[in-house]
C-alpha cells in the first residue's frame, strides 16, 4: 500500500492502546457505579484507579506489538486476497 512497516506498527499499537484505555476507564466507571449496590462494603483505592489506565497502556502496547509481528509477516498480495 506504500506505507512503511513503522507506520503500520504505530497505527496498530495506537489502536490497541486506545481500546485498552477506553476499556479501563469504562471498567473504573462501572466499578464505581456498582460498588454501592454490592451487598458487602467495597472500597476501591485511588491508586488502583490511577494504575489501571497505566497498566492498560502497557498491555495495549504489548498486544499491539504481537499484531505488528503478524501483520509484517504477511505479503501485501496475500493480504488483499492474492494467490
C-alpha positions, -999 to +999 in steps of 0.1 A: +000+000+000+030+023+001+031+026+038+062+016+058+063-011+085+069+016+111+037+035+102+017+003+102+031-007+135+024+027+151-012+025+138-018-009+152-002-001+186-022+032+188-055+013+182-046-013+208-037+014+234-069+033+227-091+002+231-073-008+263-075+027+279-112+031+270-119-004+285-101+005+317-119+038+320-153+020+314-143-006+340-135+020+366-168+038+359-187+005+361-170-004+394-178+030+409-214+027+397-220-008+410-200-006+443-229+010+463-252-018+452-229-047+462-241-065+493-207-061+510-187-030+516-165-023+486-136+001+487-118+010+455-084+025+462-075+057+443-041+042+434-059+013+417-079+038+396-047+056+386-026+024+379-053+007+358-051+030+328-013+030+330-013-008+330-038-007+301-013+013+281+014-013+287-009-041+278-021-022+247+015-017+235+024-054+241-007-067+223-001-042+195+034-055+190+020-090+186-003-077+159+025-058+143+046-090+140+017-109+124+010-080+100+046-075+089+049-112+081+020-112+056+028-103+020+007-074+006-006-095-023-018-122+002-034-096+024-055-083-005-067-118-014-040-126-040-027-161-047 
